[in-house]
Amino acid sequence: MVENRMYPRHISARLQDALADTRVVALNGPRQSGKTTTVRQFITPQRRYVTLDDSVQLAAARADPIGFIRDLEFAIIDEVQRAPDLLLAMKKAVDEDRRPGRFLITGSANLLSIPSVKDSLAGRIETRTLYPLSRSEILSRPPPGFLAQAFQGRIPRPAEALGGNDLIDVTLAGGYPEVLARHTARRRRDWCEAYIDSIVQRDVRDIASVEKLGQLARLLEVVAPYAGQLINVSAIGTQLGLDQKTADRYIAILEQLFLIRRVQPWSRNGVKRLVKTGKLHFLDSGLLAAAGRRTRDQLTSDRPALGAIFESFVCGELLKQASWSDDRIALFHYRDKDQVEVDFVLENARRQIVGIEVKAAATVTAGDFGGLRKLQDVSGKSFRVGVVLYDGEHVLPFGDGLFAAPYPSLWS
């Protein structure tokens, strides 16, 4: 297991670029993903660091947001969602002094979902997301070229030999630095359970009024079996005694806190008979395993459950790579009314398509490419490559633009 240490974060270069030409730069991401460590590297004699986790600083920011901001020429403000009125004061400050890099702010809730950010900082802010550690960051390797190569129709060779129980252990650990520093599955699970309780009791209050925090805490446990499946809000609500509207609102809160992600269906004009329901994924496979109380021994004998955890692991890796990519890449899933599906569809700014299917097995057959072939057919010339990720060792061709690839190709 990885000892507690500093990791290179690939998002840092993007933050440096943004600070050079943008007045306000925001770094979103879940708690304990490494935001504070990442932004502290930008402290200079001119750019001071302030955290709103400090009760005195928080009280001052809430009592007099304009005065609080007035005293800061250049600053890093950590956990700004705890005092959202600061954002209006920030607008006034950066309109009067338009120099780039005035404020680097972080938030453990999606800042773009706070109305004051959308309304007051439009045109003044660039927002980036820091997810838990990617596999390449854990290995202290450069940013992988998987996405860039895939959109060129190529699949890189695997970066490491990783399969079997070792691959399961990597997915169960996830990417939170504190989890990676723990040496047993039980201690990692204890951290995840305490983390979930802390998020519900603390951060939810900063972004929403929730009467039944107990149900919200249970919601992660209830939605865990739905990971990798089409979202059924009604069924989830029924298990918690919540109506569909309330259940949907609670799911949105967990998404706003970067715990889960609804992956929307891919569609395009002229493509008919597509299912319009999103799929649910956890942003960290270790958190999914803890919420679902899954162990390695259970997963080796329950392939559907293992497949769901692999899917969330791949979802997280793809989102992380997209967050620091030079291209704008959106993540979808594909499913039609004949139940033909592809786990992930990536679309870049040129509307080129990459399809990725996740398989929790060491063998691949031609039949595993049915969904990818359908996606290739309906997307036409936009289709660049289709990949079945599997627990094997070699990149293997399965037809024009179709490949089987080991999971480590994803971070190569």
Stockholm file with secondary structure:
# STOCKHOLM 1.0

chainA/1-412         MVENRMYPRHISARLQDALADTRVVALNGPRQSGKTTTVRQFITPQRRYVTLDDSVQLAAARADPIGFIRDLEFAIIDEVQRAPDLLLAMKKAVDEDRRPGRFLITGSANLLSIPSVKDSLAGRIETRTLYPLSRSEILSRPPPGFLAQAFQGRIPRPAEALGGNDLIDVTLAGGYPEVLARHTARRRRDWCEAYIDSIVQRDVRDIASVEKLGQLARLLEVVAPYAGQLINVSAIGTQLGLDQKTADRYIAILEQLFLIRRVQPWSRNGVKRLVKTGKLHFLDSGLLAAAGRRTRDQLTSDRPALGAIFESFVCGELLKQASWSDDRIALFHYRDKDQVEVDFVLENARRQIVGIEVKAAATVTAGDFGGLRKLQDVSGKSFRVGVVLYDGEHVLPFGDGLFAAPYPSLWS
#=GR chainA/1-412 SS CCCSCCCCCTTHHHHHHHHTTCSEEEEECCTTSSHHHHHHTTCCSSEEEEETTSHHHHHHHHHCHHHHHHTCSEEEEESGGGSTHHHHHHHHHHHHSCCTTSEEEEESSCGGGSHHHHHHSTTTEEEEECCSCCHHHHTTCCCCCHHHHHTTTCCCCCSSCCCHHHHHHHHHHCSCHHHHTCCSHHHHHHHHHHHHHHIIIIIHHHHCCCSCHHHHHHHHHHHGGGTTSBCCHHHHHHHHTCCHHHHHHHHHHHHHTTSEEEECBCCCTTCCSBCCCCEEEESCHHHHHHHTTCCHHHHHTCHHHHHHHHHHHHHHHHHHHHHTCSSCCEEEEEEBTTCCEEEEEEECTTCCEEEEEECCSSCCCGGGGHHHHHHHHHHGGGEEEEEEEESSSCCEECSTTEEEEEGGGGGC
#=GC SS_cons         CCCSCCCCCTTHHHHHHHHTTCSEEEEECCTTSSHHHHHHTTCCSSEEEEETTSHHHHHHHHHCHHHHHHTCSEEEEESGGGSTHHHHHHHHHHHHSCCTTSEEEEESSCGGGSHHHHHHSTTTEEEEECCSCCHHHHTTCCCCCHHHHHTTTCCCCCSSCCCHHHHHHHHHHCSCHHHHTCCSHHHHHHHHHHHHHHIIIIIHHHHCCCSCHHHHHHHHHHHGGGTTSBCCHHHHHHHHTCCHHHHHHHHHHHHHTTSEEEECBCCCTTCCSBCCCCEEEESCHHHHHHHTTCCHHHHHTCHHHHHHHHHHHHHHHHHHHHHTCSSCCEEEEEEBTTCCEEEEEEECTTCCEEEEEECCSSCCCGGGGHHHHHHHHHHGGGEEEEEEEESSSCCEECSTTEEEEEGGGGGC
//
